[in-house]
């Protein structure tokens, strides 16, 4: 049996959180529980850890520990659900935005470009539109915008046209989608091309950027003074939102100032450049190659 998910940059995340033994922490992307287990090891009997995940399969990895609570909800509902547990402030928030190895390796989930399976791509595969619904019902303009904005693909218009022309027969599997688009992939860069195609569909299906922005804007108000925000991204669209939020206090990257000219941002970015995986980790876990880790701290107000 393979491990559900190897936690990426585990030690770097733990160091970034600067864990206080009696503190309250949140793991927004529980997955296989690797990061959560490591956080619990650093907490005293008075510490608490809350974890979020929308994938119903992750409850199979839940941790039997009275200090731990798994909340089966999207992380964009962090404030709402922490309040149910009477938690108004926390000492650290961690999010690993990557797709878990388990999701990629389950062909039927549709996340992998290597295996044939239903074109699903939902993080929670119990409700909502699938990627098959998107490619079979969205019109040309909608499809073009998705592949242009979420996949950053130069030939988004051609991709959209090809998919729309297949509406009559339908596209239901990952291989069917690849066959239809195969000749649009640049020679020698087929894997990268399809990774971007699937990324675009995944972002649309799960409203990933929208939910990420909602989550980020809730973090700073939830954090105690000197609390840490530790986020790992895997593509430029996510990274831009995280960097802007940590640096400017908003996801748009706007410098907002108060009446006295002070920048309105309760966070201080601790990583001028994102932390990336070591050569050793890249060798043992190739999926860490695109990971970028950014850390910010809540500013102590006088």
DALIN-V36683 format. One record per run of one state. SS is the DSSP state (~ for helix, > for strand, _ for the rest). FROM is the first residue (numbers start at 1). LEN is the number of residues. Records with the same first field share a line. If there is no record, write none. Layout:
SS = FROM-LEN / FROM-LEN
This chain:
_ = 1-9 / 18-6 / 28-6 / 42-6 / 53-3 / 62-6 / 72-3 / 85-5 / 97-4 / 106-1 / 110-8 / 119-12 / 138-2 / 150-6 / 165-8 / 185-5 / 207-1 / 234-2 / 249-8 / 258-5 / 264-3 / 270-5 / 276-3 / 285-1 / 289-3 / 299-4
~ = 10-8 / 34-8 / 56-6 / 75-10 / 101-5 / 107-3 / 131-7 / 140-10 / 156-9 / 174-11 / 190-17 / 208-15 / 236-13 / 279-6 / 286-3
> = 24-4 / 48-5 / 68-4 / 90-7 / 118-1 / 173-1 / 223-11 / 257-1 / 263-1 / 267-3 / 275-1 / 292-7
